[in-house]
Amino acid sequence: MSESKVISIDSEKRIREKLIAATGRVMAREGFKGLDRERVAREAGVGAGNIIRCFGGVEGVVDAYGQSEAFWPSARELMEDAPQGFANLSPEQQVAAFYKSLLVALRRRPETMDILAWEAVERNDYSRRLEEIRVRVSLEYFENLQGEIPEGTDLSAIVALLAGAIQFVASRSRRSSSFGGIALNSEKGWQRIDRAIEALMNGSFSASAQNGTPESSTMTGRSPGSS
């Protein structure tokens, strides 16, 4: 009578880590449509049955990857990159600090930038799962905002446009050394983008409110992390 096979806790942890990392590599290289159980297992070098056993399916391992800081920075990481005296900044400067921190964090994650590029051409349940995770992190960060936002400010539209711009430029830098005359392969180029973020945000809340936009000043629907 053969003995039942027992998998140690350490071994299962390593298998989970391999599958999570493999999921990111497959999405970055082949997109969301190229993601399936066999491909992820082959990339990880483990049996495909481990995906069901450890995560319940591909959806579960995508969620686990999305929740890892290998994919997206936590609100804590973004706050650590924010300037000292964050609470004393104006709301506009605080939002600008978010996007500047996000850009730094994305540049640390080339795999994530490749995945964001796939989002522009492929949308399915996997891409939506990653988007929902980004939304949660962004909302968690924005709970730290201090100060009053003028009534009538279309905050959702402002942050959506900036989010799209940041994600596009970050993804573009993986395939091109420049965009619109800005060098994406030099720190001077990224410093120009930082200054542009500050300039775009400067006075944007007041201008939006004065234009009588119908949206609430609270963030609803899409958040700064969605696209």
C-alpha positions, 0 to 999 in steps of 0.5 A: 500500500503506497503512502499518501503524498504529503506536501510540506508548508514550505514546499507549498509556499514556494509553489505559490510564489513560483505560480504568482511570479510566473503569472506576472511574466506570462501576462507581461510577455503574452497579454491577458488572452495568452494566460491559461493554466497550462502556460502559467504552470509551464512557466513556473515549472510545476504541475498545472494541478497546483493552480487549482490546489493553491488558488482555486483556478487562474482567477485566484492566482491573478488576484494573488499577483495583483495584490502583491507589491511586485505588481502594484505599489501599496498605499504605504509605499506611495506615501513613503515616496511623498514629500515631507509635510504632506499634510501641509500641502494643498489638495492639488499638491497632494494629488500631484504627489500621488502621481509623482510617487506612482510614476516612480513606483511604476518605473521600478516595475518594468513587468507592470508597465508591460502589463499596462500596455496590454490593457490598452489592447486587451480587456477581459476578466483578468484585466478587470481584476487587476484594475479593481486592485489598483482602484482599492490601493488608490482609494486607500491612498486618497484617504490621506488627503487633507484640506478642502476641495472646492465644491463642484470640482470634477475630481474624477475627471481630473484624476482619470486624465492624469492616471491615463497619461501616467500609465501611457508614458510609463508603458511607452518608456518600455518601447521608446526612448522619447515621447513628444520631445521628452527623453524617457531614458534620462532623469532630466526627462522624468524631472520634466514630467514631474514638473508638468504634473505639478503645473497641470494640477496647480489651480486645477481644482479651482478652475474646475469648480468655476466652470460649474462641472456637475460632478461631485468633489468626492471620488466616485466610480473610477479612481486615480488607479484605473484607466 
